[in-house]
Amino acid sequence: MTSSEVARVPGLLSLEELATQAGVDIGFAGRLIELGALERRTGYGPSDVRRVQLLRSWEAAGLSIDAVVGLVRSGELPVSWLDPPVATQVERLDLTVGELCDKEDVPIGLVQALQEALGFAPPGARDHVRESDRELVSLVRMFLAEGAAQAPTLRLVRVYADSLRRIAKAESELYESEIERRSRRSGRSEQQLLDRAARLGDRVIPSLERVLVHIYRRQREHVWMEHCVTHAEAAMERAGLHHGIRRPPAICFVDLTGYTRITEERGDEVAAELAASLATLVEDISRRHGGRPIRWLGDGGMFLFKEPEAAVWSGLDMVESAPRAGLPPMHIGIHTGPVVFQDGDVYGRTVNLASRIASYAEAGQVLASDETLGHSSDRGLRFASLGPVRLKGISRPVTLHRAARALE
């Protein structure tokens, strides 16, 4: 059967197409067939592409493919090693980087910078691109066309990549610690472990990718809702229509100090354990003071209190309880004002300002705004003024106060 005939088989690739998808020359694919690492068939699928890519990477590292195949043949290395569950589909186009740049009218330096922002080696002009590469270039062009500068746009891409890399790493750590380690203790062989990983990957990955997209969409809806509410509030204020309400609620933001550093130094698993301990502690404390958890942020959370002084008492209990619970110090920000409710979340300038106050607070501090102080009449509380301070993203100085117990 010729290559053109194979190409007409639905869902299958010819040997030439397989080589193109895997980013190797046809000679390398033929060599794998001779070694027995790849079967000679009338058509190939995504798992074959992954196998070729793995062996090409092995050789690029200066290691012997012949030796690897020999270990597989002897049974020292499971056949499943050649088929890791890494992706549901690989889409490499019959289009080079240089051709993409000409077609999209973008400099090759931008394409290379995008790949570096993703954490990958910058491609050469003759390297083939993936469908996602073309989509990414198109997306970045939209941002640039709207006036965004290249440097901050690349930072956005880097945030995407770093966040998704942490997700992928957390998946791997969960599998190793909760599934593979237990299976190994039960006496399963390496072959059985890898076979199980491959089967699980084939079942889980498609569903996981769909779930991640849905989670992103929901998070995006919340973020852009906040953006729209902020614009509406600003317009109402300019028109003189933004009046304070008589008994406004308080928003309290709680953050762990040094959470990012802990994640980098001790890994996501330790960070996740800290986040779980934090959630249990602060949720219990907030409920005892009549608060309600609204949003979890990994290293902290946002809480709503009907009574501002209850938010202050809750914040003091939280920072004092952290050391006893084995947690790093907390820092807390509280602001009082109107909020907009939507889909279980709250939005508005009150939320934004409370978040900024929390970011300004130092370890162990509970900082409150003037508005919060004005609605807190409990004599058991004491406030020390820090004066007007500049907060990131807030146009005017904000007067802050450090809260404490009156008996201190």
C-alpha positions as CSV (number, residue, x, y, z in Angstrom):
1,M,0.0,0.0,0.0
2,T,1.4,3.4,-0.9
3,S,1.6,6.4,1.4
4,S,-1.3,8.1,-0.4
5,E,-3.5,5.0,0.0
6,V,-2.6,4.8,3.7
7,A,-3.4,8.5,4.1
8,R,-7.0,7.8,3.0
9,V,-7.6,5.3,5.9
10,P,-9.7,7.3,8.5
11,G,-7.7,8.1,11.6
12,L,-4.5,6.6,10.5
13,L,-1.1,8.1,9.4
14,S,1.3,6.9,6.7
15,L,4.9,6.3,7.8
16,E,5.8,9.7,6.2
17,E,3.0,11.4,8.0
18,L,4.0,9.7,11.2
19,A,7.5,11.1,10.9
20,T,6.2,14.6,10.2
21,Q,3.9,14.5,13.2
22,A,6.7,13.3,15.4
23,G,9.1,15.8,14.1
24,V,11.7,13.3,12.8
25,D,12.9,12.4,9.3
26,I,11.6,9.4,7.5
27,G,15.0,7.6,7.9
28,F,14.7,7.7,11.7
29,A,11.2,6.1,11.6
30,G,12.5,3.4,9.2
31,R,15.3,2.7,11.6
32,L,12.9,2.2,14.4
33,I,11.0,-0.4,12.3
34,E,14.3,-2.2,11.6
35,L,15.1,-2.3,15.3
36,G,11.6,-3.6,16.2
37,A,10.7,-0.6,18.2
38,L,8.0,0.3,15.7
39,E,5.8,-2.2,13.8
40,R,5.6,-2.0,10.0
41,R,1.9,-1.4,9.5
42,T,-0.5,0.1,7.0
43,G,-1.3,3.0,9.3
44,Y,-0.2,4.6,12.6
45,G,-1.9,6.5,15.4
46,P,-1.2,9.0,18.2
47,S,0.5,6.3,20.5
48,D,3.0,5.6,17.7
49,V,3.7,9.3,17.4
50,R,4.4,9.5,21.1
51,R,6.7,6.4,20.9
52,V,8.8,7.9,18.1
53,Q,9.1,11.2,19.9
54,L,10.2,9.4,23.1
55,L,12.9,7.5,21.3
56,R,14.1,10.5,19.4
57,S,14.4,12.4,22.7
58,W,16.4,9.5,24.1
59,E,18.8,9.5,21.2
60,A,19.1,13.3,21.3
61,A,20.3,12.9,24.9
62,G,23.2,10.9,23.6
63,L,21.8,7.5,24.7
64,S,21.6,4.3,22.7
65,I,18.3,3.4,21.2
66,D,19.7,0.0,20.3
67,A,20.4,-0.6,24.0
68,V,16.9,0.6,25.0
69,V,15.2,-1.7,22.5
70,G,17.5,-4.6,23.7
71,L,16.3,-4.0,27.3
72,V,12.7,-4.2,26.1
73,R,13.3,-7.4,24.2
74,S,15.0,-9.0,27.2
75,G,12.2,-8.0,29.5
76,E,14.4,-5.8,31.6
77,L,12.4,-2.8,30.5
78,P,8.6,-3.1,30.1
79,V,7.1,-2.5,26.6
80,S,4.8,0.0,28.3
81,W,7.8,2.2,28.8
82,L,7.6,3.1,25.1
83,D,4.0,4.3,25.4
84,P,3.7,6.9,28.2
85,P,0.2,8.5,28.7
86,V,1.3,12.1,27.8
87,A,-1.3,13.4,25.4
88,T,-4.6,12.6,23.7
89,Q,-3.5,13.9,20.3
90,V,-0.5,15.5,18.6
91,E,-1.2,17.9,15.8
92,R,2.0,18.8,13.9
93,L,1.2,20.7,10.7
94,D,2.9,20.4,7.4
95,L,4.0,24.0,8.0
96,T,7.4,25.3,9.1
97,V,8.0,28.1,11.5
98,G,9.4,30.2,8.7
99,E,6.3,29.7,6.6
100,L,4.1,30.5,9.6
101,C,5.9,33.8,10.1
102,D,5.5,34.7,6.5
103,K,1.8,33.7,6.5
104,E,1.0,35.6,9.8
105,D,3.4,38.5,9.0
106,V,5.2,38.1,12.4
107,P,9.0,38.1,13.0
108,I,10.5,34.7,13.9
109,G,11.8,36.3,17.1
110,L,8.2,36.6,18.4
111,V,7.5,32.9,17.7
112,Q,10.7,31.9,19.4
113,A,10.0,34.2,22.4
114,L,6.5,32.6,22.7
115,Q,8.0,29.1,22.9
116,E,10.5,30.3,25.5
117,A,7.7,31.8,27.5
118,L,6.0,28.4,27.4
119,G,9.2,26.9,28.8
120,F,10.3,25.2,25.5
121,A,13.4,25.6,23.4
122,P,13.0,28.2,20.6
123,P,12.4,26.6,17.2
124,G,14.3,27.1,14.0
125,A,12.8,28.4,10.8
126,R,12.7,24.9,9.3
127,D,11.0,23.3,12.3
128,H,7.4,22.2,11.9
129,V,4.7,23.8,14.0
130,R,1.7,22.4,15.8
131,E,-1.8,23.6,15.5
132,S,-1.6,25.1,19.0
133,D,1.5,27.1,17.9
134,R,-0.5,28.7,15.1
135,E,-3.4,29.4,17.5
136,L,-1.0,31.0,20.0
137,V,0.6,33.3,17.4
138,S,-2.9,34.4,16.3
139,L,-4.0,35.0,19.9
140,V,-0.9,37.1,20.7
141,R,-1.4,39.1,17.5
142,M,-4.9,40.0,18.7
143,F,-3.5,41.4,22.0
144,L,-0.7,43.3,20.2
145,A,-3.2,44.7,17.7
146,E,-5.3,46.1,20.6
147,G,-2.3,48.0,21.9
148,A,-0.8,45.6,24.4
149,A,3.0,45.7,24.5
150,Q,5.0,42.5,23.7
151,A,6.7,42.1,27.1
152,P,3.6,42.0,29.3
153,T,1.8,39.8,26.7
154,L,4.7,37.3,27.0
155,R,4.4,37.5,30.7
156,L,0.7,36.4,30.4
157,V,1.8,33.4,28.3
158,R,4.4,32.6,30.9
159,V,1.6,32.6,33.6
160,Y,-0.5,30.2,31.5
161,A,2.5,27.9,31.0
162,D,3.7,28.0,34.6
163,S,0.2,27.3,36.0
164,L,-0.5,24.4,33.6
165,R,3.0,22.9,34.4
166,R,2.1,22.9,38.1
167,I,-1.2,21.2,37.3
168,A,0.6,18.5,35.3
169,K,3.2,18.1,38.0
170,A,0.5,17.8,40.7
171,E,-1.2,15.1,38.6
172,S,2.0,13.1,38.4
173,E,2.7,13.5,42.1
174,L,-0.9,12.3,43.0
175,Y,-0.5,9.2,40.8
176,E,3.0,8.4,42.2
177,S,2.0,8.8,45.9
178,E,-1.6,7.6,46.0
179,I,-1.7,4.9,43.2
180,E,1.7,3.7,42.0
181,R,3.4,3.6,45.5
182,R,0.6,1.4,46.9
183,S,0.5,-0.8,43.8
184,R,4.3,-1.4,44.2
185,R,3.9,-2.3,47.8
186,S,1.3,-4.9,46.8
187,G,4.0,-6.6,44.7
188,R,3.1,-5.5,41.2
189,S,5.9,-5.5,38.7
190,E,7.2,-2.5,36.8
191,Q,5.5,-3.9,33.7
192,Q,2.1,-4.0,35.6
193,L,2.7,-0.5,37.0
194,L,3.4,1.0,33.6
195,D,0.5,-0.9,32.0
196,R,-1.8,0.5,34.7
197,A,-0.5,4.1,34.1
198,A,-1.1,3.8,30.4
199,R,-4.7,2.5,30.8
200,L,-5.5,5.2,33.4
201,G,-4.0,7.9,31.2
202,D,-6.1,6.8,28.3
203,R,-9.3,7.0,30.4
204,V,-8.5,10.1,32.5
205,I,-6.7,12.5,30.2
206,P,-9.6,13.3,27.8
207,S,-12.0,13.9,30.7
208,L,-9.3,15.9,32.6
209,E,-8.7,18.2,29.6
210,R,-12.5,18.9,29.3
211,V,-12.8,19.6,33.0
212,L,-9.8,22.0,32.9
213,V,-11.5,24.0,30.1
214,H,-14.8,24.2,32.0
215,I,-13.0,25.3,35.2
216,Y,-11.1,28.0,33.3
217,R,-14.4,29.2,31.7
218,R,-16.1,29.5,35.1
219,Q,-13.1,31.3,36.6
220,R,-12.9,33.6,33.6
221,E,-16.6,34.4,34.0
222,H,-16.0,35.4,37.6
223,V,-13.0,37.5,36.8
224,W,-14.7,39.4,34.0
225,M,-17.8,39.9,36.1
226,E,-15.6,41.6,38.6
227,H,-14.1,43.8,35.8
228,C,-17.6,44.8,34.7
229,V,-18.9,45.6,38.2
230,T,-15.8,47.8,38.8
231,H,-16.5,49.8,35.7
232,A,-20.2,50.2,36.6
233,E,-19.3,51.4,40.1
234,A,-16.8,53.9,38.8
235,A,-19.5,55.3,36.4
236,M,-22.0,55.5,39.2
237,E,-19.6,57.5,41.3
238,R,-18.8,59.9,38.5
239,A,-22.6,60.5,38.1
240,G,-23.0,61.0,41.8
241,L,-25.2,57.9,42.2
242,H,-22.9,55.7,44.3
243,H,-24.2,56.2,47.8
244,G,-23.2,54.2,50.8
245,I,-25.6,51.7,52.4
246,R,-26.6,51.9,56.0
247,R,-25.2,48.6,57.2
248,P,-22.6,47.5,54.7
249,P,-20.9,44.1,55.0
250,A,-17.2,43.5,55.4
251,I,-14.9,41.6,53.2
252,C,-11.9,39.9,54.8
253,F,-9.0,38.5,52.8
254,V,-6.7,36.0,54.5
255,D,-3.3,35.1,53.1
256,L,-0.4,32.8,54.2
257,T,2.9,34.6,54.3
258,G,5.6,33.0,52.1
259,Y,3.3,30.4,50.4
260,T,5.0,30.8,47.0
261,R,8.4,30.3,48.5
262,I,7.2,27.2,50.3
263,T,5.8,25.8,47.1
264,E,9.1,26.4,45.3
265,E,11.3,25.0,48.0
266,R,9.2,22.1,49.3
267,G,6.9,21.2,46.4
268,D,3.2,21.4,45.6
269,E,2.3,18.4,47.8
270,V,3.5,20.2,51.0
271,A,1.9,23.4,49.8
272,A,-1.4,21.6,49.2
273,E,-1.3,20.2,52.7
274,L,-0.7,23.7,54.1
275,A,-3.6,25.0,52.1
276,A,-5.9,22.3,53.4
277,S,-4.9,23.0,57.0
278,L,-5.5,26.7,56.4
279,A,-8.9,26.2,54.9
280,T,-10.0,24.0,57.8
281,L,-8.8,26.5,60.4
282,V,-10.0,29.8,59.0
283,E,-13.4,28.4,57.8
284,D,-14.1,27.2,61.3
285,I,-13.1,30.5,62.9
286,S,-15.0,32.6,60.4
287,R,-18.2,30.6,60.9
288,R,-18.0,31.1,64.7
289,H,-18.0,34.8,64.1
290,G,-20.9,34.7,61.6
291,G,-18.7,34.8,58.5
292,R,-19.1,32.9,55.2
293,P,-16.3,31.7,53.0
294,I,-16.7,33.0,49.4
295,R,-13.6,32.2,47.5
296,W,-10.5,30.0,48.0
297,L,-7.2,31.1,46.5
298,G,-4.8,28.2,47.5
299,D,-2.8,30.3,49.9
300,G,-5.8,32.0,51.4
301,G,-9.4,32.9,51.1
302,M,-12.1,35.6,51.0
303,F,-14.8,35.8,53.6
304,L,-18.0,37.9,53.9
305,F,-19.2,39.2,57.3
306,K,-22.5,41.0,57.9
307,E,-21.0,42.8,60.8
308,P,-17.6,44.5,60.2
309,E,-16.4,44.1,63.8
310,A,-17.1,40.4,63.6
311,A,-14.6,40.3,60.6
312,V,-12.0,42.0,62.8
313,W,-12.5,39.6,65.7
314,S,-12.3,36.7,63.2
315,G,-9.1,38.1,61.7
316,L,-7.4,38.4,65.1
317,D,-8.4,34.8,66.0
318,M,-7.0,33.6,62.7
319,V,-3.5,35.2,63.0
320,E,-3.2,34.0,66.6
321,S,-4.2,30.5,65.8
322,A,-1.9,30.0,62.8
323,P,1.3,29.1,64.8
324,R,-0.6,26.7,67.0
325,A,-1.9,24.9,63.9
326,G,1.7,24.6,62.4
327,L,1.0,27.2,59.7
328,P,3.1,30.1,58.5
329,P,2.0,33.5,59.7
330,M,-1.1,35.0,58.1
331,H,-1.7,38.5,57.0
332,I,-5.2,39.9,56.7
333,G,-7.0,42.8,55.1
334,I,-10.6,44.0,55.8
335,H,-12.7,46.6,54.1
336,T,-16.4,47.5,54.5
337,G,-18.7,48.6,51.7
338,P,-21.3,47.5,49.2
339,V,-20.8,44.3,47.2
340,V,-22.6,42.7,44.2
341,F,-23.6,39.0,44.5
342,Q,-23.5,36.7,41.5
343,D,-23.2,32.9,41.1
344,G,-22.1,32.4,44.7
345,D,-19.3,35.1,44.5
346,V,-19.2,38.8,45.4
347,Y,-17.8,41.6,43.3
348,G,-17.0,45.3,43.5
349,R,-14.5,47.9,44.7
350,T,-15.0,46.6,48.3
351,V,-13.6,43.2,47.3
352,N,-10.7,44.7,45.4
353,L,-9.7,47.1,48.2
354,A,-9.8,44.4,50.8
355,S,-7.5,42.3,48.7
356,R,-5.1,45.2,48.3
357,I,-5.1,45.8,52.0
358,A,-4.3,42.2,52.7
359,S,-1.3,42.4,50.3
360,Y,0.0,45.4,52.1
361,A,-0.3,43.8,55.5
362,E,2.8,42.2,57.0
363,A,3.0,38.8,58.7
364,G,0.7,38.5,61.7
365,Q,-1.1,41.8,61.0
366,V,-4.8,42.4,60.7
367,L,-5.3,45.7,58.8
368,A,-8.6,47.4,58.4
369,S,-9.9,50.4,56.4
370,D,-11.4,53.6,57.8
371,E,-14.8,52.4,56.7
372,T,-14.4,49.2,58.8
373,L,-13.2,51.2,61.8
374,G,-16.3,53.4,61.5
375,H,-18.6,50.4,61.8
376,S,-16.7,48.7,64.7
377,S,-17.9,50.0,68.0
378,D,-16.8,47.0,70.2
379,R,-14.7,48.4,73.0
380,G,-12.8,45.2,73.1
381,L,-11.0,46.2,69.9
382,R,-8.2,48.6,69.6
383,F,-7.0,50.3,66.4
384,A,-3.6,51.9,65.7
385,S,-3.6,54.2,62.7
386,L,-1.0,53.7,60.0
387,G,-2.0,56.9,58.2
388,P,-2.7,57.2,54.5
389,V,-0.9,54.6,52.5
390,R,-0.5,53.9,48.8
391,L,-1.9,50.6,47.6
392,K,-1.2,48.9,44.3
393,G,-3.9,49.6,41.8
394,I,-5.7,52.1,44.0
395,S,-5.6,55.7,42.7
396,R,-6.0,57.5,46.1
397,P,-4.2,56.9,49.4
398,V,-6.1,54.8,51.8
399,T,-6.1,55.2,55.6
400,L,-5.4,51.9,57.3
401,H,-5.5,50.8,60.9
402,R,-3.8,47.9,62.6
403,A,-6.4,45.9,64.7
404,A,-5.6,44.4,68.1
405,R,-7.3,43.3,71.3
406,A,-7.9,46.1,73.8
407,L,-6.3,44.1,76.6
408,E,-2.9,43.9,74.9
